[in-house]
């Protein structure tokens, strides 16, 4: 069996996410809205010789299927996790996010998007508490800086 070598410890942390993940996903459009529950499936693989990791995913919301891609990478020069994301549910504008390396999460990044004439933040957090579990949370960050949970997926490694 061939062992893959990754450029940095942060790349190794991202590489631990390689595989197929499935589980329930919850969505809230605002803090007072009812939760919408669906299924989520994602496959993560190394690309560019292990310098980046591509996630392809699919889910549905209110009966409408959607899919998307996320590219995770580590910028060793700036010591930042960088993420680029686009899906078929949201606008056609991709979102770029960045964040510092944190022990409690493999990914904890902040991006932004425009809603009407205001700029909102979008904080994405991936925690990998065990080799067989992955927790994905995304937070809407209001223009005044307050944030609330928008998405939470509790995923298990698919067999």
C-alpha positions, 0 to 999 in steps of 0.5 A, a space after each residue: 500500500 502506497 503512503 501519501 506524503 502531505 506538505 505540512 501538518 495542516 495538509 495532513 489534518 485536511 487529508 484525514 477528511 478524505 472519504 465519503 460522509 453521510 448524515 442528517 443536516 439541519 438548516 435555519 434561515 434565521 434564529 426564529 425560523 423552524 428547522 428544516 431537516 434533510 440528508 447530506 452526502 459529501 465526498 472529499 478527495 485530495 487534488 493537486 498532489 495533496 496540496 488541496 482537497 475537493 469536496 463534492 456534495 449533494 443535499 436537498 432543501 424543501 424538496 429541491 435537490 442541490 449540489 456543490 463543491 468546496 475546495 479546502 487548502 492551506 496557505 503555508 506562507 500566510 499560515 491560513 486555511 483557505 476555502 472556496 465554495 459554490 453550490 446550485 442553491 445559492 447565488 452563482 457567486 462563489 464565496 472565498 473564506 479564510 481563517 487561522 489554524 485552530 486546534 479545536 477545528 480542522 477548518 474555521 474560516 470566515 467569508 462574506 456575501 451580499 444580501 440586498 445592500 448589506 454585507 453578511 458574514 458566513 463562518 464555516 467550521 469543520 470538526 473531526 472529533 473521531 476518524 469516523 465522524 465529521 461535524 459541519 456547522 455554518 453561521 450567518 454573521 449579521 452586519 452588526 457582527 452577531 452570528 447564529 447557526 444556519 447549518 449543522 450536519 452530523 456526518 458519519 463515514 460511509 461504508 
